[in-house]
Amino acid sequence: MDKKAFDALLFLKVQSIISLLMQRKALSFKEALHYLYSSELYRLLEKEETKVWHYNPVMLLDLVEREKETHHLTLPDYV
């Protein structure tokens, strides 16, 4: 995938995750951005070669929430 297409896809994924975070955790937009951007999941998500972007937004949200609770990111085996 070229960089322009990946950047557009990443923007849409992040937008969906932020929206879900705001609803599920009653966070402000700024708080939701910080919550996601300060995660290891986001560092993997922004790298196309990790293929983490294949996950749907709800699964990504669940993964980042679990990471924040346990301080450890565990991805499913089928990335």
HTML snippet that shows the backbone in 3Dmol.js (N, CA, C, O; Angstrom):
<script src="https://3Dmol.org/build/3Dmol-min.js"></script>
<div id="view" style="width:600px;height:400px;position:relative"></div>
<script>
const pdb = `
ATOM      1  N   MET A   1       0.859  -1.168   0.000  1.00  0.00           N
ATOM      2  CA  MET A   1       0.000   0.000   0.000  1.00  0.00           C
ATOM      3  C   MET A   1       0.904   1.230   0.000  1.00  0.00           C
ATOM      4  O   MET A   1       1.896   1.282   0.728  1.00  0.00           O
ATOM      5  N   ASP A   2       0.556   2.210  -0.817  1.00  0.00           N
ATOM      6  CA  ASP A   2       1.395   3.415  -0.833  1.00  0.00           C
ATOM      7  C   ASP A   2       1.138   4.264   0.416  1.00  0.00           C
ATOM      8  O   ASP A   2       0.114   4.106   1.081  1.00  0.00           O
ATOM      9  N   LYS A   3       2.062   5.153   0.722  1.00  0.00           N
ATOM     10  CA  LYS A   3       2.000   5.953   1.954  1.00  0.00           C
ATOM     11  C   LYS A   3       0.743   6.810   2.032  1.00  0.00           C
ATOM     12  O   LYS A   3       0.147   6.938   3.102  1.00  0.00           O
ATOM     13  N   LYS A   4       0.341   7.391   0.926  1.00  0.00           N
ATOM     14  CA  LYS A   4      -0.840   8.252   0.926  1.00  0.00           C
ATOM     15  C   LYS A   4      -2.102   7.456   1.290  1.00  0.00           C
ATOM     16  O   LYS A   4      -2.929   7.925   2.072  1.00  0.00           O
ATOM     17  N   ALA A   5      -2.243   6.272   0.729  1.00  0.00           N
ATOM     18  CA  ALA A   5      -3.400   5.422   1.030  1.00  0.00           C
ATOM     19  C   ALA A   5      -3.360   4.955   2.483  1.00  0.00           C
ATOM     20  O   ALA A   5      -4.388   4.929   3.160  1.00  0.00           O
ATOM     21  N   PHE A   6      -2.165   4.586   2.960  1.00  0.00           N
ATOM     22  CA  PHE A   6      -2.046   4.150   4.346  1.00  0.00           C
ATOM     23  C   PHE A   6      -2.372   5.279   5.311  1.00  0.00           C
ATOM     24  O   PHE A   6      -3.078   5.066   6.296  1.00  0.00           O
ATOM     25  N   ASP A   7      -1.868   6.472   5.042  1.00  0.00           N
ATOM     26  CA  ASP A   7      -2.155   7.616   5.904  1.00  0.00           C
ATOM     27  C   ASP A   7      -3.652   7.902   5.979  1.00  0.00           C
ATOM     28  O   ASP A   7      -4.168   8.238   7.045  1.00  0.00           O
ATOM     29  N   ALA A   8      -4.342   7.770   4.863  1.00  0.00           N
ATOM     30  CA  ALA A   8      -5.795   7.985   4.843  1.00  0.00           C
ATOM     31  C   ALA A   8      -6.502   6.906   5.666  1.00  0.00           C
ATOM     32  O   ALA A   8      -7.427   7.202   6.423  1.00  0.00           O
ATOM     33  N   LEU A   9      -6.064   5.662   5.514  1.00  0.00           N
ATOM     34  CA  LEU A   9      -6.645   4.558   6.276  1.00  0.00           C
ATOM     35  C   LEU A   9      -6.388   4.743   7.767  1.00  0.00           C
ATOM     36  O   LEU A   9      -7.290   4.559   8.584  1.00  0.00           O
ATOM     37  N   LEU A  10      -5.160   5.108   8.119  1.00  0.00           N
ATOM     38  CA  LEU A  10      -4.812   5.325   9.524  1.00  0.00           C
ATOM     39  C   LEU A  10      -5.669   6.437  10.122  1.00  0.00           C
ATOM     40  O   LEU A  10      -6.153   6.307  11.247  1.00  0.00           O
ATOM     41  N   PHE A  11      -5.860   7.515   9.392  1.00  0.00           N
ATOM     42  CA  PHE A  11      -6.691   8.617   9.867  1.00  0.00           C
ATOM     43  C   PHE A  11      -8.103   8.127  10.188  1.00  0.00           C
ATOM     44  O   PHE A  11      -8.661   8.484  11.225  1.00  0.00           O
ATOM     45  N   LEU A  12      -8.682   7.315   9.309  1.00  0.00           N
ATOM     46  CA  LEU A  12     -10.035   6.802   9.534  1.00  0.00           C
ATOM     47  C   LEU A  12     -10.090   5.857  10.731  1.00  0.00           C
ATOM     48  O   LEU A  12     -11.041   5.899  11.512  1.00  0.00           O
ATOM     49  N   LYS A  13      -9.083   5.010  10.877  1.00  0.00           N
ATOM     50  CA  LYS A  13      -9.029   4.085  12.028  1.00  0.00           C
ATOM     51  C   LYS A  13      -8.933   4.876  13.328  1.00  0.00           C
ATOM     52  O   LYS A  13      -9.663   4.611  14.282  1.00  0.00           O
ATOM     53  N   VAL A  14      -8.028   5.848  13.356  1.00  0.00           N
ATOM     54  CA  VAL A  14      -7.843   6.651  14.564  1.00  0.00           C
ATOM     55  C   VAL A  14      -9.123   7.413  14.891  1.00  0.00           C
ATOM     56  O   VAL A  14      -9.531   7.478  16.051  1.00  0.00           O
ATOM     57  N   GLN A  15      -9.745   7.980  13.889  1.00  0.00           N
ATOM     58  CA  GLN A  15     -10.994   8.713  14.093  1.00  0.00           C
ATOM     59  C   GLN A  15     -12.059   7.811  14.726  1.00  0.00           C
ATOM     60  O   GLN A  15     -12.772   8.233  15.637  1.00  0.00           O
ATOM     61  N   SER A  16     -12.164   6.583  14.248  1.00  0.00           N
ATOM     62  CA  SER A  16     -13.141   5.638  14.793  1.00  0.00           C
ATOM     63  C   SER A  16     -12.803   5.253  16.225  1.00  0.00           C
ATOM     64  O   SER A  16     -13.684   5.204  17.084  1.00  0.00           O
ATOM     65  N   ILE A  17     -11.536   4.982  16.482  1.00  0.00           N
ATOM     66  CA  ILE A  17     -11.125   4.600  17.836  1.00  0.00           C
ATOM     67  C   ILE A  17     -11.359   5.749  18.813  1.00  0.00           C
ATOM     68  O   ILE A  17     -11.846   5.528  19.922  1.00  0.00           O
ATOM     69  N   ILE A  18     -11.024   6.952  18.419  1.00  0.00           N
ATOM     70  CA  ILE A  18     -11.226   8.123  19.283  1.00  0.00           C
ATOM     71  C   ILE A  18     -12.704   8.306  19.602  1.00  0.00           C
ATOM     72  O   ILE A  18     -13.068   8.568  20.748  1.00  0.00           O
ATOM     73  N   SER A  19     -13.540   8.169  18.605  1.00  0.00           N
ATOM     74  CA  SER A  19     -14.980   8.294  18.811  1.00  0.00           C
ATOM     75  C   SER A  19     -15.483   7.238  19.800  1.00  0.00           C
ATOM     76  O   SER A  19     -16.265   7.545  20.700  1.00  0.00           O
ATOM     77  N   LEU A  20     -15.035   6.008  19.628  1.00  0.00           N
ATOM     78  CA  LEU A  20     -15.428   4.930  20.547  1.00  0.00           C
ATOM     79  C   LEU A  20     -14.908   5.184  21.952  1.00  0.00           C
ATOM     80  O   LEU A  20     -15.620   4.952  22.929  1.00  0.00           O
ATOM     81  N   LEU A  21     -13.675   5.657  22.062  1.00  0.00           N
ATOM     82  CA  LEU A  21     -13.108   5.980  23.376  1.00  0.00           C
ATOM     83  C   LEU A  21     -13.917   7.058  24.087  1.00  0.00           C
ATOM     84  O   LEU A  21     -14.196   6.956  25.281  1.00  0.00           O
ATOM     85  N   MET A  22     -14.284   8.075  23.346  1.00  0.00           N
ATOM     86  CA  MET A  22     -15.061   9.166  23.932  1.00  0.00           C
ATOM     87  C   MET A  22     -16.398   8.647  24.469  1.00  0.00           C
ATOM     88  O   MET A  22     -16.851   9.071  25.532  1.00  0.00           O
ATOM     89  N   GLN A  23     -17.014   7.743  23.743  1.00  0.00           N
ATOM     90  CA  GLN A  23     -18.296   7.182  24.175  1.00  0.00           C
ATOM     91  C   GLN A  23     -18.116   6.216  25.348  1.00  0.00           C
ATOM     92  O   GLN A  23     -18.789   6.339  26.371  1.00  0.00           O
ATOM     93  N   ARG A  24     -17.207   5.260  25.189  1.00  0.00           N
ATOM     94  CA  ARG A  24     -17.056   4.190  26.171  1.00  0.00           C
ATOM     95  C   ARG A  24     -16.495   4.684  27.500  1.00  0.00           C
ATOM     96  O   ARG A  24     -16.928   4.227  28.558  1.00  0.00           O
ATOM     97  N   LYS A  25     -15.545   5.602  27.464  1.00  0.00           N
ATOM     98  CA  LYS A  25     -14.874   6.052  28.681  1.00  0.00           C
ATOM     99  C   LYS A  25     -15.253   7.464  29.093  1.00  0.00           C
ATOM    100  O   LYS A  25     -14.714   7.990  30.067  1.00  0.00           O
ATOM    101  N   ALA A  26     -16.167   8.080  28.371  1.00  0.00           N
ATOM    102  CA  ALA A  26     -16.602   9.449  28.660  1.00  0.00           C
ATOM    103  C   ALA A  26     -15.418  10.409  28.720  1.00  0.00           C
ATOM    104  O   ALA A  26     -15.312  11.234  29.628  1.00  0.00           O
ATOM    105  N   LEU A  27     -14.525  10.283  27.728  1.00  0.00           N
ATOM    106  CA  LEU A  27     -13.355  11.151  27.649  1.00  0.00           C
ATOM    107  C   LEU A  27     -13.632  12.314  26.704  1.00  0.00           C
ATOM    108  O   LEU A  27     -14.451  12.210  25.791  1.00  0.00           O
ATOM    109  N   SER A  28     -12.944  13.409  26.936  1.00  0.00           N
ATOM    110  CA  SER A  28     -12.989  14.509  25.978  1.00  0.00           C
ATOM    111  C   SER A  28     -12.174  14.092  24.758  1.00  0.00           C
ATOM    112  O   SER A  28     -11.463  13.088  24.794  1.00  0.00           O
ATOM    113  N   PHE A  29     -12.279  14.858  23.691  1.00  0.00           N
ATOM    114  CA  PHE A  29     -11.522  14.570  22.479  1.00  0.00           C
ATOM    115  C   PHE A  29     -10.019  14.563  22.790  1.00  0.00           C
ATOM    116  O   PHE A  29      -9.298  13.653  22.382  1.00  0.00           O
ATOM    117  N   LYS A  30      -9.564  15.575  23.507  1.00  0.00           N
ATOM    118  CA  LYS A  30      -8.150  15.699  23.848  1.00  0.00           C
ATOM    119  C   LYS A  30      -7.684  14.532  24.727  1.00  0.00           C
ATOM    120  O   LYS A  30      -6.596  13.996  24.518  1.00  0.00           O
ATOM    121  N   GLU A  31      -8.493  14.145  25.694  1.00  0.00           N
ATOM    122  CA  GLU A  31      -8.144  13.020  26.567  1.00  0.00           C
ATOM    123  C   GLU A  31      -8.084  11.708  25.781  1.00  0.00           C
ATOM    124  O   GLU A  31      -7.206  10.877  26.014  1.00  0.00           O
ATOM    125  N   ALA A  32      -9.016  11.533  24.858  1.00  0.00           N
ATOM    126  CA  ALA A  32      -9.039  10.320  24.044  1.00  0.00           C
ATOM    127  C   ALA A  32      -7.810  10.249  23.139  1.00  0.00           C
ATOM    128  O   ALA A  32      -7.225   9.180  22.962  1.00  0.00           O
ATOM    129  N   LEU A  33      -7.421  11.390  22.569  1.00  0.00           N
ATOM    130  CA  LEU A  33      -6.209  11.417  21.752  1.00  0.00           C
ATOM    131  C   LEU A  33      -4.991  11.014  22.576  1.00  0.00           C
ATOM    132  O   LEU A  33      -4.182  10.194  22.142  1.00  0.00           O
ATOM    133  N   HIS A  34      -4.868  11.587  23.753  1.00  0.00           N
ATOM    134  CA  HIS A  34      -3.730  11.256  24.617  1.00  0.00           C
ATOM    135  C   HIS A  34      -3.748   9.778  24.992  1.00  0.00           C
ATOM    136  O   HIS A  34      -2.709   9.118  24.971  1.00  0.00           O
ATOM    137  N   TYR A  35      -4.908   9.265  25.330  1.00  0.00           N
ATOM    138  CA  TYR A  35      -5.067   7.859  25.711  1.00  0.00           C
ATOM    139  C   TYR A  35      -4.538   6.949  24.600  1.00  0.00           C
ATOM    140  O   TYR A  35      -3.772   6.022  24.866  1.00  0.00           O
ATOM    141  N   LEU A  36      -4.940   7.211  23.373  1.00  0.00           N
ATOM    142  CA  LEU A  36      -4.517   6.383  22.244  1.00  0.00           C
ATOM    143  C   LEU A  36      -3.059   6.646  21.876  1.00  0.00           C
ATOM    144  O   LEU A  36      -2.274   5.707  21.742  1.00  0.00           O
ATOM    145  N   TYR A  37      -2.698   7.908  21.714  1.00  0.00           N
ATOM    146  CA  TYR A  37      -1.355   8.242  21.229  1.00  0.00           C
ATOM    147  C   TYR A  37      -0.248   7.851  22.206  1.00  0.00           C
ATOM    148  O   TYR A  37       0.904   7.708  21.795  1.00  0.00           O
ATOM    149  N   SER A  38      -0.564   7.676  23.472  1.00  0.00           N
ATOM    150  CA  SER A  38       0.449   7.297  24.458  1.00  0.00           C
ATOM    151  C   SER A  38       0.565   5.778  24.616  1.00  0.00           C
ATOM    152  O   SER A  38       1.185   5.299  25.565  1.00  0.00           O
ATOM    153  N   SER A  39      -0.018   5.037  23.706  1.00  0.00           N
ATOM    154  CA  SER A  39      -0.010   3.579  23.811  1.00  0.00           C
ATOM    155  C   SER A  39       0.999   2.934  22.861  1.00  0.00           C
ATOM    156  O   SER A  39       1.372   3.499  21.832  1.00  0.00           O
ATOM    157  N   GLU A  40       1.419   1.747  23.240  1.00  0.00           N
ATOM    158  CA  GLU A  40       2.256   0.931  22.359  1.00  0.00           C
ATOM    159  C   GLU A  40       1.439   0.505  21.136  1.00  0.00           C
ATOM    160  O   GLU A  40       1.974   0.407  20.031  1.00  0.00           O
ATOM    161  N   LEU A  41       0.158   0.257  21.338  1.00  0.00           N
ATOM    162  CA  LEU A  41      -0.701  -0.126  20.217  1.00  0.00           C
ATOM    163  C   LEU A  41      -0.645   0.920  19.112  1.00  0.00           C
ATOM    164  O   LEU A  41      -0.542   0.575  17.935  1.00  0.00           O
ATOM    165  N   TYR A  42      -0.713   2.180  19.477  1.00  0.00           N
ATOM    166  CA  TYR A  42      -0.664   3.225  18.457  1.00  0.00           C
ATOM    167  C   TYR A  42       0.674   3.214  17.723  1.00  0.00           C
ATOM    168  O   TYR A  42       0.718   3.406  16.508  1.00  0.00           O
ATOM    169  N   ARG A  43       1.764   2.990  18.455  1.00  0.00           N
ATOM    170  CA  ARG A  43       3.076   2.941  17.798  1.00  0.00           C
ATOM    171  C   ARG A  43       3.134   1.826  16.755  1.00  0.00           C
ATOM    172  O   ARG A  43       3.792   1.969  15.725  1.00  0.00           O
ATOM    173  N   LEU A  44       2.445   0.718  17.024  1.00  0.00           N
ATOM    174  CA  LEU A  44       2.382  -0.362  16.032  1.00  0.00           C
ATOM    175  C   LEU A  44       1.390  -0.042  14.924  1.00  0.00           C
ATOM    176  O   LEU A  44       1.628  -0.350  13.756  1.00  0.00           O
ATOM    177  N   LEU A  45       0.292   0.570  15.294  1.00  0.00           N
ATOM    178  CA  LEU A  45      -0.756   0.902  14.326  1.00  0.00           C
ATOM    179  C   LEU A  45      -0.246   1.849  13.250  1.00  0.00           C
ATOM    180  O   LEU A  45      -0.643   1.737  12.090  1.00  0.00           O
ATOM    181  N   GLU A  46       0.614   2.765  13.613  1.00  0.00           N
ATOM    182  CA  GLU A  46       1.088   3.746  12.638  1.00  0.00           C
ATOM    183  C   GLU A  46       2.182   3.204  11.708  1.00  0.00           C
ATOM    184  O   GLU A  46       2.660   3.918  10.826  1.00  0.00           O
ATOM    185  N   LYS A  47       2.570   1.956  11.908  1.00  0.00           N
ATOM    186  CA  LYS A  47       3.553   1.304  11.025  1.00  0.00           C
ATOM    187  C   LYS A  47       2.822   0.298  10.148  1.00  0.00           C
ATOM    188  O   LYS A  47       2.327  -0.721  10.629  1.00  0.00           O
ATOM    189  N   GLU A  48       2.762   0.592   8.889  1.00  0.00           N
ATOM    190  CA  GLU A  48       1.991  -0.248   7.968  1.00  0.00           C
ATOM    191  C   GLU A  48       2.443  -1.702   7.983  1.00  0.00           C
ATOM    192  O   GLU A  48       1.617  -2.609   7.873  1.00  0.00           O
ATOM    193  N   GLU A  49       3.730  -1.930   8.116  1.00  0.00           N
ATOM    194  CA  GLU A  49       4.258  -3.295   8.037  1.00  0.00           C
ATOM    195  C   GLU A  49       3.830  -4.200   9.190  1.00  0.00           C
ATOM    196  O   GLU A  49       3.932  -5.421   9.074  1.00  0.00           O
ATOM    197  N   THR A  50       3.353  -3.633  10.303  1.00  0.00           N
ATOM    198  CA  THR A  50       2.906  -4.463  11.424  1.00  0.00           C
ATOM    199  C   THR A  50       1.558  -5.118  11.160  1.00  0.00           C
ATOM    200  O   THR A  50       1.215  -6.117  11.792  1.00  0.00           O
ATOM    201  N   LYS A  51       0.805  -4.565  10.237  1.00  0.00           N
ATOM    202  CA  LYS A  51      -0.527  -5.063   9.846  1.00  0.00           C
ATOM    203  C   LYS A  51      -1.575  -4.945  10.961  1.00  0.00           C
ATOM    204  O   LYS A  51      -2.659  -5.518  10.849  1.00  0.00           O
ATOM    205  N   VAL A  52      -1.263  -4.213  12.029  1.00  0.00           N
ATOM    206  CA  VAL A  52      -2.233  -3.996  13.110  1.00  0.00           C
ATOM    207  C   VAL A  52      -3.454  -3.241  12.586  1.00  0.00           C
ATOM    208  O   VAL A  52      -4.549  -3.380  13.131  1.00  0.00           O
ATOM    209  N   TRP A  53      -3.275  -2.458  11.551  1.00  0.00           N
ATOM    210  CA  TRP A  53      -4.380  -1.681  10.969  1.00  0.00           C
ATOM    211  C   TRP A  53      -5.461  -2.577  10.369  1.00  0.00           C
ATOM    212  O   TRP A  53      -6.545  -2.095  10.040  1.00  0.00           O
ATOM    213  N   HIS A  54      -5.186  -3.866  10.223  1.00  0.00           N
ATOM    214  CA  HIS A  54      -6.191  -4.798   9.711  1.00  0.00           C
ATOM    215  C   HIS A  54      -7.335  -5.013  10.704  1.00  0.00           C
ATOM    216  O   HIS A  54      -8.447  -5.360  10.306  1.00  0.00           O
ATOM    217  N   TYR A  55      -7.066  -4.810  11.982  1.00  0.00           N
ATOM    218  CA  TYR A  55      -8.100  -5.018  13.000  1.00  0.00           C
ATOM    219  C   TYR A  55      -9.188  -3.953  12.899  1.00  0.00           C
ATOM    220  O   TYR A  55      -8.929  -2.819  12.495  1.00  0.00           O
ATOM    221  N   ASN A  56     -10.394  -4.330  13.268  1.00  0.00           N
ATOM    222  CA  ASN A  56     -11.486  -3.353  13.248  1.00  0.00           C
ATOM    223  C   ASN A  56     -11.353  -2.428  14.461  1.00  0.00           C
ATOM    224  O   ASN A  56     -10.679  -2.773  15.432  1.00  0.00           O
ATOM    225  N   PRO A  57     -11.987  -1.264  14.410  1.00  0.00           N
ATOM    226  CA  PRO A  57     -11.836  -0.272  15.488  1.00  0.00           C
ATOM    227  C   PRO A  57     -12.230  -0.784  16.876  1.00  0.00           C
ATOM    228  O   PRO A  57     -11.600  -0.410  17.866  1.00  0.00           O
ATOM    229  N   VAL A  58     -13.254  -1.627  16.966  1.00  0.00           N
ATOM    230  CA  VAL A  58     -13.666  -2.141  18.275  1.00  0.00           C
ATOM    231  C   VAL A  58     -12.579  -3.041  18.857  1.00  0.00           C
ATOM    232  O   VAL A  58     -12.280  -2.964  20.049  1.00  0.00           O
ATOM    233  N   MET A  59     -11.990  -3.889  18.023  1.00  0.00           N
ATOM    234  CA  MET A  59     -10.907  -4.744  18.495  1.00  0.00           C
ATOM    235  C   MET A  59      -9.700  -3.903  18.900  1.00  0.00           C
ATOM    236  O   MET A  59      -9.065  -4.185  19.916  1.00  0.00           O
ATOM    237  N   LEU A  60      -9.382  -2.892  18.131  1.00  0.00           N
ATOM    238  CA  LEU A  60      -8.268  -2.005  18.475  1.00  0.00           C
ATOM    239  C   LEU A  60      -8.528  -1.294  19.802  1.00  0.00           C
ATOM    240  O   LEU A  60      -7.620  -1.136  20.618  1.00  0.00           O
ATOM    241  N   LEU A  61      -9.752  -0.876  20.007  1.00  0.00           N
ATOM    242  CA  LEU A  61     -10.110  -0.235  21.277  1.00  0.00           C
ATOM    243  C   LEU A  61      -9.953  -1.218  22.429  1.00  0.00           C
ATOM    244  O   LEU A  61      -9.398  -0.868  23.470  1.00  0.00           O
ATOM    245  N   ASP A  62     -10.430  -2.429  22.255  1.00  0.00           N
ATOM    246  CA  ASP A  62     -10.288  -3.446  23.304  1.00  0.00           C
ATOM    247  C   ASP A  62      -8.815  -3.704  23.614  1.00  0.00           C
ATOM    248  O   ASP A  62      -8.437  -3.844  24.777  1.00  0.00           O
ATOM    249  N   LEU A  63      -7.995  -3.767  22.585  1.00  0.00           N
ATOM    250  CA  LEU A  63      -6.563  -4.015  22.773  1.00  0.00           C
ATOM    251  C   LEU A  63      -5.886  -2.873  23.528  1.00  0.00           C
ATOM    252  O   LEU A  63      -5.072  -3.114  24.419  1.00  0.00           O
ATOM    253  N   VAL A  64      -6.215  -1.648  23.181  1.00  0.00           N
ATOM    254  CA  VAL A  64      -5.582  -0.515  23.864  1.00  0.00           C
ATOM    255  C   VAL A  64      -6.081  -0.404  25.302  1.00  0.00           C
ATOM    256  O   VAL A  64      -5.314  -0.037  26.192  1.00  0.00           O
ATOM    257  N   GLU A  65      -7.336  -0.712  25.539  1.00  0.00           N
ATOM    258  CA  GLU A  65      -7.842  -0.691  26.918  1.00  0.00           C
ATOM    259  C   GLU A  65      -7.143  -1.752  27.768  1.00  0.00           C
ATOM    260  O   GLU A  65      -6.762  -1.486  28.908  1.00  0.00           O
ATOM    261  N   ARG A  66      -6.978  -2.944  27.217  1.00  0.00           N
ATOM    262  CA  ARG A  66      -6.286  -4.015  27.928  1.00  0.00           C
ATOM    263  C   ARG A  66      -4.827  -3.628  28.190  1.00  0.00           C
ATOM    264  O   ARG A  66      -4.286  -3.899  29.262  1.00  0.00           O
ATOM    265  N   GLU A  67      -4.205  -2.998  27.205  1.00  0.00           N
ATOM    266  CA  GLU A  67      -2.828  -2.532  27.386  1.00  0.00           C
ATOM    267  C   GLU A  67      -2.748  -1.536  28.540  1.00  0.00           C
ATOM    268  O   GLU A  67      -1.849  -1.628  29.376  1.00  0.00           O
ATOM    269  N   LYS A  68      -3.669  -0.597  28.591  1.00  0.00           N
ATOM    270  CA  LYS A  68      -3.644   0.424  29.646  1.00  0.00           C
ATOM    271  C   LYS A  68      -3.877  -0.203  31.025  1.00  0.00           C
ATOM    272  O   LYS A  68      -3.294   0.239  32.015  1.00  0.00           O
ATOM    273  N   GLU A  69      -4.727  -1.230  31.087  1.00  0.00           N
ATOM    274  CA  GLU A  69      -5.025  -1.882  32.369  1.00  0.00           C
ATOM    275  C   GLU A  69      -3.857  -2.727  32.861  1.00  0.00           C
ATOM    276  O   GLU A  69      -3.547  -2.728  34.053  1.00  0.00           O
ATOM    277  N   THR A  70      -3.205  -3.448  31.945  1.00  0.00           N
ATOM    278  CA  THR A  70      -2.158  -4.397  32.333  1.00  0.00           C
ATOM    279  C   THR A  70      -0.746  -3.865  32.142  1.00  0.00           C
ATOM    280  O   THR A  70       0.219  -4.465  32.614  1.00  0.00           O
ATOM    281  N   HIS A  71      -0.626  -2.739  31.449  1.00  0.00           N
ATOM    282  CA  HIS A  71       0.684  -2.158  31.109  1.00  0.00           C
ATOM    283  C   HIS A  71       1.488  -3.090  30.214  1.00  0.00           C
ATOM    284  O   HIS A  71       2.719  -3.091  30.227  1.00  0.00           O
ATOM    285  N   HIS A  72       0.757  -3.883  29.439  1.00  0.00           N
ATOM    286  CA  HIS A  72       1.385  -4.820  28.509  1.00  0.00           C
ATOM    287  C   HIS A  72       0.461  -5.008  27.314  1.00  0.00           C
ATOM    288  O   HIS A  72      -0.740  -5.229  27.469  1.00  0.00           O
ATOM    289  N   LEU A  73       1.032  -4.919  26.130  1.00  0.00           N
ATOM    290  CA  LEU A  73       0.246  -5.113  24.911  1.00  0.00           C
ATOM    291  C   LEU A  73       0.393  -6.542  24.434  1.00  0.00           C
ATOM    292  O   LEU A  73       1.506  -7.025  24.224  1.00  0.00           O
ATOM    293  N   THR A  74      -0.727  -7.212  24.266  1.00  0.00           N
ATOM    294  CA  THR A  74      -0.745  -8.569  23.732  1.00  0.00           C
ATOM    295  C   THR A  74      -1.640  -8.566  22.513  1.00  0.00           C
ATOM    296  O   THR A  74      -2.833  -8.277  22.597  1.00  0.00           O
ATOM    297  N   LEU A  75      -1.044  -8.894  21.377  1.00  0.00           N
ATOM    298  CA  LEU A  75      -1.817  -8.967  20.136  1.00  0.00           C
ATOM    299  C   LEU A  75      -2.234 -10.396  19.873  1.00  0.00           C
ATOM    300  O   LEU A  75      -1.523 -11.328  20.250  1.00  0.00           O
ATOM    301  N   PRO A  76      -3.373 -10.585  19.231  1.00  0.00           N
ATOM    302  CA  PRO A  76      -3.757 -11.940  18.816  1.00  0.00           C
ATOM    303  C   PRO A  76      -2.680 -12.528  17.901  1.00  0.00           C
ATOM    304  O   PRO A  76      -1.947 -11.786  17.247  1.00  0.00           O
ATOM    305  N   ASP A  77      -2.588 -13.821  17.858  1.00  0.00           N
ATOM    306  CA  ASP A  77      -1.552 -14.511  17.097  1.00  0.00           C
ATOM    307  C   ASP A  77      -1.672 -14.356  15.598  1.00  0.00           C
ATOM    308  O   ASP A  77      -0.714 -14.623  14.872  1.00  0.00           O
ATOM    309  N   TYR A  78      -2.811 -13.937  15.126  1.00  0.00           N
ATOM    310  CA  TYR A  78      -3.036 -13.921  13.674  1.00  0.00           C
ATOM    311  C   TYR A  78      -2.846 -12.558  13.032  1.00  0.00           C
ATOM    312  O   TYR A  78      -3.575 -12.216  12.100  1.00  0.00           O
ATOM    313  N   VAL A  79      -1.887 -11.770  13.502  1.00  0.00           N
ATOM    314  CA  VAL A  79      -1.610 -10.466  12.885  1.00  0.00           C
ATOM    315  C   VAL A  79      -0.954 -10.683  11.545  1.00  0.00           C
ATOM    316  O   VAL A  79      -0.633  -9.718  10.851  1.00  0.00           O
TER     317      VAL A  79
END
`;
const viewer = $3Dmol.createViewer("view");
viewer.addModel(pdb, "pdb");
viewer.setStyle({}, {cartoon: {color: "spectrum"}});
viewer.zoomTo();
viewer.render();
</script>
